């Protein structure tokens, strides 16, 4: 057993090597994409939920959720922000949010599935879709000054970058999933 561990340790690439950097980028890609998948699932569930609850029910839920914290600290930034956001919710904004979350989440789920299955089309479509999300989020930021939109845009830019590097890696190593129709990877 000890000899086996020594042999495995000796065969590892040095930390500064190109193979090690590619491996680290691949891990970052997986973390980013799986995170997007979980986010897409939560957005889809949130969008579906918003179609079935009223703004009043959301406000009551948020009030119950923040009551304890606001009773201890009436100036709590997070609890106040959540409470004020719920108080400003109308039926129209709720329907918009439900539709947006449902669409946004479904697109993410489809793209993440394609990326994890190493479908070549998924990389280009994912980069394009995530880029459109960034453009829209930055557009909305200009109107709302919402720091959450900036944070989401930074995360999306990170996912775009690691997706591009993963695409280049798979393209160079012929690592895309084989298509059933031809039995070999398709290259454009």
Backbone as JSON Lines, residues from 0, in Angstrom:
{"i":0,"aa":"X","n":[0.83,-1.18,0.0],"ca":[0.0,0.0,0.0],"c":[0.89,1.25,0.0]}
{"i":1,"aa":"X","n":[1.88,1.27,0.86],"ca":[2.76,2.44,0.94],"c":[3.48,2.64,-0.39]}
{"i":2,"aa":"X","n":[3.95,1.55,-1.02],"ca":[4.64,1.62,-2.3],"c":[3.71,2.19,-3.37]}
{"i":3,"aa":"X","n":[2.43,1.79,-3.31],"ca":[1.44,2.27,-4.28],"c":[1.24,3.78,-4.14]}
{"i":4,"aa":"X","n":[1.15,4.28,-2.92],"ca":[0.99,5.71,-2.7],"c":[2.19,6.48,-3.21]}
{"i":5,"aa":"X","n":[3.4,5.94,-2.95],"ca":[4.61,6.6,-3.41],"c":[4.64,6.65,-4.93]}
{"i":6,"aa":"X","n":[4.25,5.55,-5.6],"ca":[4.24,5.49,-7.05],"c":[3.25,6.51,-7.61]}
{"i":7,"aa":"X","n":[2.04,6.6,-7.01],"ca":[1.04,7.56,-7.48],"c":[1.53,8.98,-7.26]}
{"i":8,"aa":"X","n":[2.15,9.26,-6.14],"ca":[2.65,10.6,-5.86],"c":[3.74,10.99,-6.84]}
{"i":9,"aa":"X","n":[4.61,10.05,-7.18],"ca":[5.71,10.32,-8.1],"c":[5.2,10.59,-9.51]}
{"i":10,"aa":"X","n":[4.06,10.01,-9.89],"ca":[3.56,10.19,-11.26],"c":[2.77,11.48,-11.42]}
{"i":11,"aa":"X","n":[2.5,12.18,-10.34],"ca":[1.76,13.44,-10.43],"c":[2.63,14.5,-11.1]}
{"i":12,"aa":"X","n":[1.94,15.38,-11.8],"ca":[2.63,16.48,-12.47],"c":[3.05,17.52,-11.43]}
{"i":13,"aa":"X","n":[4.15,18.22,-11.68],"ca":[4.55,19.32,-10.8],"c":[3.47,20.4,-10.79]}
{"i":14,"aa":"X","n":[3.38,21.12,-9.68],"ca":[2.32,22.11,-9.49],"c":[2.32,23.17,-10.59]}
{"i":15,"aa":"X","n":[3.46,23.6,-11.06],"ca":[3.52,24.65,-12.08],"c":[3.37,24.17,-13.5]}
{"i":16,"aa":"X","n":[3.21,22.87,-13.71],"ca":[3.18,22.34,-15.07],"c":[1.88,22.69,-15.79]}
{"i":17,"aa":"X","n":[1.95,22.63,-17.13],"ca":[0.79,22.91,-17.97],"c":[-0.34,21.92,-17.69]}
{"i":18,"aa":"X","n":[0.0,20.65,-17.5],"ca":[-1.03,19.64,-17.22],"c":[-1.74,19.95,-15.9]}
{"i":19,"aa":"X","n":[-1.0,20.39,-14.89],"ca":[-1.6,20.73,-13.61],"c":[-2.53,21.93,-13.75]}
{"i":20,"aa":"X","n":[-2.1,22.93,-14.52],"ca":[-2.94,24.12,-14.74],"c":[-4.22,23.74,-15.48]}
{"i":21,"aa":"X","n":[-4.11,22.87,-16.48],"ca":[-5.29,22.42,-17.21],"c":[-6.23,21.65,-16.3]}
{"i":22,"aa":"X","n":[-5.65,20.84,-15.41],"ca":[-6.48,20.1,-14.46],"c":[-7.2,21.03,-13.51]}
{"i":23,"aa":"X","n":[-6.51,22.06,-13.06],"ca":[-7.14,23.04,-12.16],"c":[-8.25,23.79,-12.89]}
{"i":24,"aa":"X","n":[-8.02,24.16,-14.14],"ca":[-9.06,24.84,-14.92],"c":[-10.26,23.93,-15.12]}
{"i":25,"aa":"X","n":[-10.01,22.65,-15.33],"ca":[-11.11,21.69,-15.5],"c":[-11.94,21.6,-14.21]}
{"i":26,"aa":"X","n":[-11.27,21.57,-13.08],"ca":[-11.99,21.53,-11.8],"c":[-12.81,22.81,-11.62]}
{"i":27,"aa":"X","n":[-12.23,23.97,-11.95],"ca":[-12.97,25.23,-11.86],"c":[-14.17,25.22,-12.8]}
{"i":28,"aa":"X","n":[-13.97,24.64,-13.99],"ca":[-15.07,24.51,-14.94],"c":[-16.2,23.68,-14.34]}
{"i":29,"aa":"X","n":[-15.84,22.53,-13.77],"ca":[-16.86,21.65,-13.18],"c":[-17.59,22.34,-12.02]}
{"i":30,"aa":"X","n":[-16.84,23.03,-11.17],"ca":[-17.46,23.74,-10.04],"c":[-18.41,24.81,-10.57]}
{"i":31,"aa":"X","n":[-17.96,25.59,-11.54],"ca":[-18.8,26.65,-12.1],"c":[-20.04,26.12,-12.78]}
{"i":32,"aa":"X","n":[-19.87,25.07,-13.57],"ca":[-21.01,24.52,-14.32],"c":[-21.99,23.81,-13.39]}
{"i":33,"aa":"X","n":[-21.49,23.04,-12.46],"ca":[-22.4,22.37,-11.51],"c":[-23.12,23.42,-10.67]}
{"i":34,"aa":"X","n":[-22.41,24.47,-10.28],"ca":[-23.06,25.57,-9.56],"c":[-24.16,26.2,-10.39]}
{"i":35,"aa":"X","n":[-23.91,26.39,-11.69],"ca":[-24.93,26.93,-12.59],"c":[-26.11,25.97,-12.69]}
{"i":36,"aa":"X","n":[-25.84,24.68,-12.69],"ca":[-26.91,23.69,-12.76],"c":[-27.8,23.73,-11.53]}
{"i":37,"aa":"X","n":[-27.18,23.81,-10.36],"ca":[-27.94,23.9,-9.1],"c":[-28.75,25.2,-9.1]}
{"i":38,"aa":"X","n":[-28.1,26.28,-9.52],"ca":[-28.79,27.57,-9.61],"c":[-29.97,27.5,-10.57]}
{"i":39,"aa":"X","n":[-29.77,26.84,-11.72],"ca":[-30.85,26.7,-12.69],"c":[-32.01,25.9,-12.13]}
{"i":40,"aa":"X","n":[-31.72,24.86,-11.39],"ca":[-32.76,24.05,-10.77],"c":[-33.54,24.88,-9.74]}
{"i":41,"aa":"X","n":[-32.81,25.62,-8.9],"ca":[-33.46,26.47,-7.9],"c":[-34.29,27.58,-8.55]}
{"i":42,"aa":"X","n":[-33.77,28.16,-9.63],"ca":[-34.52,29.19,-10.34],"c":[-35.81,28.62,-10.93]}
{"i":43,"aa":"X","n":[-35.72,27.43,-11.51],"ca":[-36.9,26.8,-12.09],"c":[-37.94,26.52,-11.01]}
{"i":44,"aa":"X","n":[-37.49,25.96,-9.9],"ca":[-38.41,25.69,-8.8],"c":[-38.99,27.0,-8.24]}
{"i":45,"aa":"X","n":[-38.15,28.02,-8.12],"ca":[-38.63,29.32,-7.64],"c":[-39.64,29.94,-8.6]}
{"i":46,"aa":"X","n":[-39.37,29.84,-9.9],"ca":[-40.3,30.37,-10.89],"c":[-41.64,29.65,-10.85]}
{"i":47,"aa":"X","n":[-41.6,28.34,-10.74],"ca":[-42.85,27.57,-10.64],"c":[-43.62,27.95,-9.38]}
{"i":48,"aa":"X","n":[-42.89,28.09,-8.28],"ca":[-43.53,28.46,-7.01],"c":[-44.22,29.82,-7.12]}
{"i":49,"aa":"X","n":[-43.56,30.77,-7.77],"ca":[-44.14,32.11,-7.89],"c":[-45.45,32.14,-8.67]}
{"i":50,"aa":"X","n":[-45.67,31.13,-9.52],"ca":[-46.93,31.07,-10.26],"c":[-48.1,30.65,-9.35]}
{"i":51,"aa":"X","n":[-47.78,30.08,-8.19],"ca":[-48.83,29.54,-7.32],"c":[-49.03,30.29,-6.0]}
{"i":52,"aa":"X","n":[-48.18,31.24,-5.69],"ca":[-48.34,32.0,-4.45],"c":[-48.64,33.46,-4.79]}
{"i":53,"aa":"X","n":[-49.29,34.14,-3.88],"ca":[-49.64,35.55,-4.09],"c":[-48.58,36.45,-3.45]}
{"i":54,"aa":"X","n":[-48.53,37.72,-3.88],"ca":[-47.6,38.64,-3.21],"c":[-47.87,38.74,-1.71]}
{"i":55,"aa":"X","n":[-49.13,38.67,-1.3],"ca":[-49.46,38.72,0.13],"c":[-48.88,37.53,0.88]}
{"i":56,"aa":"X","n":[-48.94,36.35,0.29],"ca":[-48.36,35.17,0.94],"c":[-46.85,35.3,1.07]}
{"i":57,"aa":"X","n":[-46.22,35.85,0.04],"ca":[-44.77,36.04,0.09],"c":[-44.42,37.05,1.18]}
{"i":58,"aa":"X","n":[-45.18,38.15,1.25],"ca":[-44.93,39.16,2.28],"c":[-45.1,38.6,3.68]}
{"i":59,"aa":"X","n":[-46.13,37.77,3.88],"ca":[-46.35,37.14,5.2],"c":[-45.2,36.21,5.55]}
{"i":60,"aa":"X","n":[-44.75,35.43,4.58],"ca":[-43.64,34.5,4.8],"c":[-42.36,35.26,5.16]}
{"i":61,"aa":"X","n":[-42.07,36.31,4.41],"ca":[-40.86,37.1,4.67],"c":[-40.96,37.79,6.03]}
{"i":62,"aa":"X","n":[-42.15,38.28,6.37],"ca":[-42.33,38.93,7.68],"c":[-42.04,37.93,8.8]}
{"i":63,"aa":"X","n":[-42.57,36.72,8.67],"ca":[-42.33,35.69,9.68],"c":[-40.84,35.31,9.73]}
{"i":64,"aa":"X","n":[-40.21,35.3,8.57],"ca":[-38.8,34.93,8.47],"c":[-37.88,35.98,9.1]}
{"i":65,"aa":"X","n":[-38.22,37.25,8.96],"ca":[-37.34,38.33,9.42],"c":[-37.75,38.93,10.77]}
{"i":66,"aa":"X","n":[-38.91,38.55,11.27],"ca":[-39.44,39.16,12.5],"c":[-38.46,39.06,13.67]}
{"i":67,"aa":"X","n":[-37.93,37.89,13.92],"ca":[-37.01,37.7,15.04],"c":[-35.77,38.58,14.9]}
{"i":68,"aa":"X","n":[-35.17,38.57,13.71],"ca":[-33.94,39.34,13.5],"c":[-34.21,40.84,13.62]}
{"i":69,"aa":"X","n":[-35.31,41.31,13.05],"ca":[-35.61,42.74,13.12],"c":[-36.04,43.17,14.53]}
{"i":70,"aa":"X","n":[-36.58,42.24,15.34],"ca":[-36.92,42.59,16.72],"c":[-35.65,42.78,17.55]}
{"i":71,"aa":"X","n":[-34.59,42.04,17.23],"ca":[-33.31,42.19,17.93],"c":[-32.54,43.4,17.41]}
{"i":72,"aa":"X","n":[-32.59,43.62,16.09],"ca":[-31.85,44.71,15.46],"c":[-32.69,45.3,14.33]}
{"i":73,"aa":"X","n":[-33.45,46.34,14.62],"ca":[-34.33,46.94,13.6],"c":[-33.59,47.5,12.39]}
{"i":74,"aa":"X","n":[-32.28,47.68,12.51],"ca":[-31.48,48.22,11.4],"c":[-30.7,47.15,10.67]}
{"i":75,"aa":"X","n":[-30.99,45.87,10.92],"ca":[-30.29,44.78,10.24],"c":[-30.42,44.97,8.72]}
{"i":76,"aa":"X","n":[-29.3,45.1,8.05],"ca":[-29.28,45.43,6.63],"c":[-29.94,44.34,5.78]}
{"i":77,"aa":"X","n":[-29.59,43.1,6.02],"ca":[-30.11,42.0,5.18],"c":[-31.6,41.79,5.42]}
{"i":78,"aa":"X","n":[-32.0,41.71,6.67],"ca":[-33.42,41.5,6.99],"c":[-34.27,42.66,6.48]}
{"i":79,"aa":"X","n":[-33.78,43.88,6.63],"ca":[-34.51,45.05,6.14],"c":[-34.63,45.02,4.63]}
{"i":80,"aa":"X","n":[-33.55,44.66,3.96],"ca":[-33.55,44.58,2.49],"c":[-34.57,43.54,2.01]}
{"i":81,"aa":"X","n":[-34.56,42.36,2.62],"ca":[-35.5,41.29,2.24],"c":[-36.94,41.73,2.51]}
{"i":82,"aa":"X","n":[-37.16,42.34,3.67],"ca":[-38.5,42.79,4.03],"c":[-39.0,43.88,3.08]}
{"i":83,"aa":"X","n":[-38.16,44.84,2.76],"ca":[-38.55,45.91,1.83],"c":[-38.79,45.38,0.42]}
{"i":84,"aa":"X","n":[-38.0,44.41,0.0],"ca":[-38.18,43.81,-1.33],"c":[-39.53,43.11,-1.42]}
{"i":85,"aa":"X","n":[-39.87,42.38,-0.39],"ca":[-41.16,41.67,-0.38],"c":[-42.32,42.65,-0.32]}
{"i":86,"aa":"X","n":[-42.17,43.73,0.42],"ca":[-43.24,44.72,0.55],"c":[-43.53,45.41,-0.78]}
{"i":87,"aa":"X","n":[-42.53,45.53,-1.62],"ca":[-42.71,46.19,-2.92],"c":[-43.17,45.26,-4.03]}
{"i":88,"aa":"X","n":[-43.42,44.01,-3.7],"ca":[-43.81,43.02,-4.71],"c":[-45.27,43.2,-5.12]}
{"i":89,"aa":"X","n":[-45.5,43.3,-6.42],"ca":[-46.86,43.38,-6.96],"c":[-47.15,42.13,-7.78]}
{"i":90,"aa":"X","n":[-48.39,41.95,-8.16],"ca":[-48.75,40.78,-8.98],"c":[-48.0,40.82,-10.31]}
{"i":91,"aa":"X","n":[-47.85,42.01,-10.88],"ca":[-47.14,42.14,-12.17],"c":[-45.67,41.78,-12.05]}
{"i":92,"aa":"X","n":[-45.01,42.3,-11.02],"ca":[-43.59,41.97,-10.85],"c":[-43.4,40.5,-10.49]}
{"i":93,"aa":"X","n":[-44.38,39.95,-9.78],"ca":[-44.3,38.53,-9.43],"c":[-44.39,37.66,-10.68]}
{"i":94,"aa":"X","n":[-45.3,37.99,-11.59],"ca":[-45.44,37.22,-12.83],"c":[-44.19,37.35,-13.7]}
{"i":95,"aa":"X","n":[-43.64,38.58,-13.75],"ca":[-42.4,38.77,-14.51],"c":[-41.29,37.92,-13.9]}
{"i":96,"aa":"X","n":[-41.15,37.99,-12.58],"ca":[-40.09,37.22,-11.9],"c":[-40.29,35.72,-12.12]}
{"i":97,"aa":"X","n":[-41.54,35.26,-12.05],"ca":[-41.82,33.84,-12.25],"c":[-41.42,33.4,-13.66]}
{"i":98,"aa":"X","n":[-41.82,34.18,-14.65],"ca":[-41.5,33.85,-16.04],"c":[-40.0,33.91,-16.28]}
{"i":99,"aa":"X","n":[-39.36,34.96,-15.78],"ca":[-37.92,35.11,-15.96],"c":[-37.16,33.96,-15.3]}
{"i":100,"aa":"X","n":[-37.49,33.65,-14.05],"ca":[-36.8,32.57,-13.35],"c":[-37.01,31.22,-14.03]}
{"i":101,"aa":"X","n":[-38.22,30.97,-14.47],"ca":[-38.52,29.71,-15.14],"c":[-37.71,29.57,-16.43]}
{"i":102,"aa":"X","n":[-37.72,30.61,-17.25],"ca":[-36.98,30.59,-18.52],"c":[-35.48,30.51,-18.26]}
{"i":103,"aa":"X","n":[-34.98,31.36,-17.4],"ca":[-33.55,31.42,-17.09],"c":[-33.07,30.09,-16.53]}
{"i":104,"aa":"X","n":[-33.84,29.52,-15.61],"ca":[-33.47,28.24,-15.01],"c":[-33.49,27.1,-16.0]}
{"i":105,"aa":"X","n":[-34.52,27.06,-16.85],"ca":[-34.63,25.98,-17.85],"c":[-33.47,26.04,-18.84]}
{"i":106,"aa":"X","n":[-33.12,27.24,-19.29],"ca":[-31.99,27.39,-20.22],"c":[-30.7,26.89,-19.56]}
{"i":107,"aa":"X","n":[-30.48,27.26,-18.31],"ca":[-29.29,26.81,-17.6],"c":[-29.24,25.29,-17.48]}
{"i":108,"aa":"X","n":[-30.38,24.68,-17.15],"ca":[-30.41,23.23,-16.99],"c":[-30.05,22.53,-18.29]}
{"i":109,"aa":"X","n":[-30.61,22.98,-19.41],"ca":[-30.32,22.39,-20.72],"c":[-28.84,22.55,-21.05]}
{"i":110,"aa":"X","n":[-28.31,23.76,-20.86],"ca":[-26.91,24.02,-21.19],"c":[-25.96,23.25,-20.28]}
{"i":111,"aa":"X","n":[-26.24,23.21,-19.0],"ca":[-25.38,22.48,-18.07],"c":[-25.38,20.99,-18.41]}
{"i":112,"aa":"X","n":[-26.53,20.46,-18.76],"ca":[-26.6,19.05,-19.16],"c":[-25.72,18.8,-20.38]}
{"i":113,"aa":"X","n":[-25.8,19.69,-21.37],"ca":[-24.98,19.54,-22.58],"c":[-23.49,19.65,-22.25]}
{"i":114,"aa":"X","n":[-23.13,20.59,-21.36],"ca":[-21.72,20.76,-21.0],"c":[-21.18,19.55,-20.25]}
{"i":115,"aa":"X","n":[-21.94,19.05,-19.31],"ca":[-21.47,17.9,-18.54],"c":[-21.41,16.63,-19.39]}
{"i":116,"aa":"X","n":[-22.2,16.59,-20.45],"ca":[-22.15,15.45,-21.37],"c":[-21.15,15.67,-22.5]}
{"i":117,"aa":"X","n":[-20.41,16.78,-22.42],"ca":[-19.35,17.14,-23.38],"c":[-19.88,17.24,-24.81]}
{"i":118,"aa":"X","n":[-21.04,17.83,-24.96],"ca":[-21.61,18.07,-26.29],"c":[-21.01,19.37,-26.82]}
{"i":119,"aa":"X","n":[-20.38,19.3,-27.97],"ca":[-19.68,20.46,-28.51],"c":[-20.59,21.68,-28.66]}
{"i":120,"aa":"X","n":[-21.8,21.47,-29.14],"ca":[-22.73,22.59,-29.33],"c":[-23.04,23.3,-28.01]}
{"i":121,"aa":"X","n":[-22.99,22.56,-26.92],"ca":[-23.3,23.13,-25.61],"c":[-22.31,24.19,-25.17]}
{"i":122,"aa":"X","n":[-21.06,24.05,-25.58],"ca":[-20.04,25.02,-25.18],"c":[-20.29,26.37,-25.85]}
{"i":123,"aa":"X","n":[-20.53,26.34,-27.16],"ca":[-20.78,27.59,-27.88],"c":[-22.11,28.19,-27.43]}
{"i":124,"aa":"X","n":[-23.14,27.37,-27.32],"ca":[-24.45,27.86,-26.88],"c":[-24.37,28.38,-25.45]}
{"i":125,"aa":"X","n":[-23.63,27.69,-24.59],"ca":[-23.5,28.12,-23.2],"c":[-22.79,29.46,-23.1]}
{"i":126,"aa":"X","n":[-21.69,29.61,-23.84],"ca":[-20.97,30.88,-23.82],"c":[-21.88,32.0,-24.34]}
{"i":127,"aa":"X","n":[-22.61,31.73,-25.41],"ca":[-23.51,32.75,-25.97],"c":[-24.63,33.1,-24.98]}
{"i":128,"aa":"X","n":[-25.27,32.09,-24.42],"ca":[-26.38,32.35,-23.5],"c":[-25.91,33.05,-22.23]}
{"i":129,"aa":"X","n":[-24.81,32.6,-21.65],"ca":[-24.31,33.23,-20.43],"c":[-23.86,34.67,-20.73]}
{"i":130,"aa":"X","n":[-23.34,34.91,-21.94],"ca":[-22.97,36.28,-22.34],"c":[-24.22,37.16,-22.44]}
{"i":131,"aa":"X","n":[-25.29,36.62,-23.0],"ca":[-26.55,37.37,-23.08],"c":[-27.09,37.66,-21.68]}
{"i":132,"aa":"X","n":[-26.96,36.7,-20.77],"ca":[-27.38,36.93,-19.39],"c":[-26.59,38.09,-18.79]}
{"i":133,"aa":"X","n":[-25.28,38.13,-19.04],"ca":[-24.44,39.21,-18.5],"c":[-24.88,40.56,-19.08]}
{"i":134,"aa":"X","n":[-25.12,40.6,-20.39],"ca":[-25.55,41.85,-21.01],"c":[-26.87,42.32,-20.38]}
{"i":135,"aa":"X","n":[-27.81,41.41,-20.23],"ca":[-29.1,41.78,-19.64],"c":[-28.94,42.22,-18.19]}
{"i":136,"aa":"X","n":[-28.13,41.49,-17.42],"ca":[-27.93,41.83,-16.01],"c":[-27.27,43.2,-15.87]}
{"i":137,"aa":"X","n":[-26.32,43.51,-16.75],"ca":[-25.67,44.82,-16.69],"c":[-26.64,45.92,-17.12]}
{"i":138,"aa":"X","n":[-27.48,45.64,-18.09],"ca":[-28.52,46.58,-18.5],"c":[-29.45,46.87,-17.33]}
{"i":139,"aa":"X","n":[-29.9,45.81,-16.65],"ca":[-30.78,45.99,-15.49],"c":[-30.05,46.72,-14.36]}
{"i":140,"aa":"X","n":[-28.75,46.44,-14.22],"ca":[-27.97,47.13,-13.18],"c":[-27.98,48.64,-13.41]}
{"i":141,"aa":"X","n":[-27.87,49.05,-14.66],"ca":[-27.87,50.49,-14.96],"c":[-29.17,51.16,-14.51]}
{"i":142,"aa":"X","n":[-30.25,50.39,-14.45],"ca":[-31.54,50.94,-14.03],"c":[-31.82,50.77,-12.54]}
{"i":143,"aa":"X","n":[-31.26,49.72,-11.95],"ca":[-31.6,49.4,-10.56],"c":[-30.47,49.65,-9.57]}
{"i":144,"aa":"X","n":[-29.24,49.66,-10.06],"ca":[-28.04,49.77,-9.21],"c":[-27.98,48.63,-8.19]}
{"i":145,"aa":"X","n":[-28.51,47.49,-8.57],"ca":[-28.53,46.32,-7.7],"c":[-27.16,45.63,-7.72]}
{"i":146,"aa":"X","n":[-26.53,45.59,-6.55],"ca":[-25.22,44.94,-6.46],"c":[-25.29,43.45,-6.74]}
{"i":147,"aa":"X","n":[-26.47,42.84,-6.49],"ca":[-26.65,41.41,-6.78],"c":[-26.44,41.14,-8.27]}
{"i":148,"aa":"X","n":[-26.92,42.05,-9.11],"ca":[-26.76,41.88,-10.56],"c":[-25.29,41.96,-10.96]}
{"i":149,"aa":"X","n":[-24.54,42.85,-10.31],"ca":[-23.1,42.91,-10.59],"c":[-22.41,41.62,-10.16]}
{"i":150,"aa":"X","n":[-22.77,41.12,-8.98],"ca":[-22.17,39.88,-8.49],"c":[-22.49,38.72,-9.43]}
{"i":151,"aa":"X","n":[-23.75,38.62,-9.87],"ca":[-24.13,37.57,-10.82],"c":[-23.35,37.7,-12.12]}
{"i":152,"aa":"X","n":[-23.14,38.92,-12.57],"ca":[-22.4,39.14,-13.82],"c":[-20.95,38.7,-13.69]}
{"i":153,"aa":"X","n":[-20.35,38.94,-12.53],"ca":[-18.98,38.5,-12.3],"c":[-18.9,36.97,-12.31]}
{"i":154,"aa":"X","n":[-19.86,36.32,-11.64],"ca":[-19.89,34.86,-11.62],"c":[-20.1,34.33,-13.05]}
{"i":155,"aa":"X","n":[-21.02,34.93,-13.79],"ca":[-21.26,34.49,-15.17],"c":[-20.02,34.69,-16.04]}
{"i":156,"aa":"X","n":[-19.3,35.81,-15.86],"ca":[-18.07,36.05,-16.62],"c":[-17.03,34.97,-16.31]}
{"i":157,"aa":"X","n":[-16.94,34.58,-15.04],"ca":[-16.04,33.5,-14.64],"c":[-16.42,32.19,-15.34]}
{"i":158,"aa":"X","n":[-17.71,31.86,-15.33],"ca":[-18.18,30.62,-15.96],"c":[-17.93,30.67,-17.47]}
{"i":159,"aa":"X","n":[-18.12,31.81,-18.09],"ca":[-17.85,31.96,-19.52],"c":[-16.37,31.67,-19.79]}
{"i":160,"aa":"X","n":[-15.49,32.26,-18.98],"ca":[-14.05,32.08,-19.18],"c":[-13.64,30.61,-19.03]}
{"i":161,"aa":"X","n":[-14.06,29.96,-17.95],"ca":[-13.64,28.56,-17.76],"c":[-14.31,27.65,-18.79]}
{"i":162,"aa":"X","n":[-15.5,27.99,-19.26],"ca":[-16.15,27.21,-20.32],"c":[-15.36,27.33,-21.61]}
{"i":163,"aa":"X","n":[-14.88,28.52,-21.91],"ca":[-14.06,28.73,-23.11],"c":[-12.76,27.91,-23.03]}
{"i":164,"aa":"X","n":[-12.09,27.96,-21.87],"ca":[-10.86,27.18,-21.72],"c":[-11.13,25.69,-21.83]}
{"i":165,"aa":"X","n":[-12.25,25.22,-21.27],"ca":[-12.6,23.8,-21.36],"c":[-12.92,23.43,-22.81]}
{"i":166,"aa":"X","n":[-13.6,24.31,-23.52],"ca":[-13.9,24.08,-24.94],"c":[-12.61,23.94,-25.73]}
{"i":167,"aa":"X","n":[-11.67,24.86,-25.51],"ca":[-10.38,24.79,-26.22],"c":[-9.64,23.49,-25.87]}
{"i":168,"aa":"X","n":[-9.67,23.09,-24.61],"ca":[-8.99,21.86,-24.18],"c":[-9.59,20.64,-24.86]}
{"i":169,"aa":"X","n":[-10.91,20.56,-24.86],"ca":[-11.57,19.41,-25.49],"c":[-11.37,19.4,-27.0]}
{"i":170,"aa":"X","n":[-11.37,20.57,-27.59],"ca":[-11.16,20.66,-29.03],"c":[-9.75,20.19,-29.4]}
{"i":171,"aa":"X","n":[-8.76,20.56,-28.6],"ca":[-7.37,20.18,-28.87],"c":[-7.13,18.7,-28.64]}
{"i":172,"aa":"X","n":[-7.88,18.09,-27.72],"ca":[-7.65,16.67,-27.4],"c":[-8.7,15.76,-28.02]}
{"i":173,"aa":"X","n":[-9.57,16.32,-28.87],"ca":[-10.64,15.55,-29.49],"c":[-11.49,14.88,-28.4]}
{"i":174,"aa":"X","n":[-11.79,15.65,-27.35],"ca":[-12.45,15.08,-26.18],"c":[-13.94,15.25,-26.1]}
{"i":175,"aa":"X","n":[-14.57,15.76,-27.16],"ca":[-16.02,15.9,-27.12],"c":[-16.69,14.54,-27.19]}
{"i":176,"aa":"X","n":[-17.91,14.47,-26.68],"ca":[-18.66,13.22,-26.73],"c":[-18.9,12.85,-28.18]}
{"i":177,"aa":"X","n":[-18.85,11.58,-28.44],"ca":[-19.08,11.1,-29.81],"c":[-20.57,11.17,-30.12]}
{"i":178,"aa":"X","n":[-20.86,11.56,-31.34],"ca":[-22.26,11.62,-31.75],"c":[-22.71,10.24,-32.22]}
{"i":179,"aa":"X","n":[-23.96,9.92,-31.96],"ca":[-24.49,8.61,-32.34],"c":[-24.57,8.46,-33.85]}
{"i":180,"aa":"X","n":[-24.81,9.54,-34.57],"ca":[-25.01,9.46,-36.0],"c":[-23.73,9.09,-36.74]}
{"i":181,"aa":"X","n":[-22.6,9.61,-36.31],"ca":[-21.36,9.38,-37.04],"c":[-20.35,8.55,-36.27]}
{"i":182,"aa":"X","n":[-20.53,8.44,-34.95],"ca":[-19.59,7.67,-34.16],"c":[-18.26,8.36,-33.92]}
{"i":183,"aa":"X","n":[-18.2,9.63,-34.28],"ca":[-16.97,10.4,-34.04],"c":[-17.35,11.84,-33.73]}
{"i":184,"aa":"X","n":[-16.43,12.57,-33.1],"ca":[-16.75,13.96,-32.76],"c":[-16.94,14.81,-34.01]}
{"i":185,"aa":"X","n":[-17.8,15.79,-33.88],"ca":[-18.03,16.72,-34.97],"c":[-17.2,17.96,-34.73]}
{"i":186,"aa":"X","n":[-16.52,18.45,-35.75],"ca":[-15.75,19.69,-35.63],"c":[-16.24,20.65,-36.68]}
{"i":187,"aa":"X","n":[-16.37,21.92,-36.28],"ca":[-16.83,22.94,-37.22],"c":[-15.64,23.56,-37.91]}
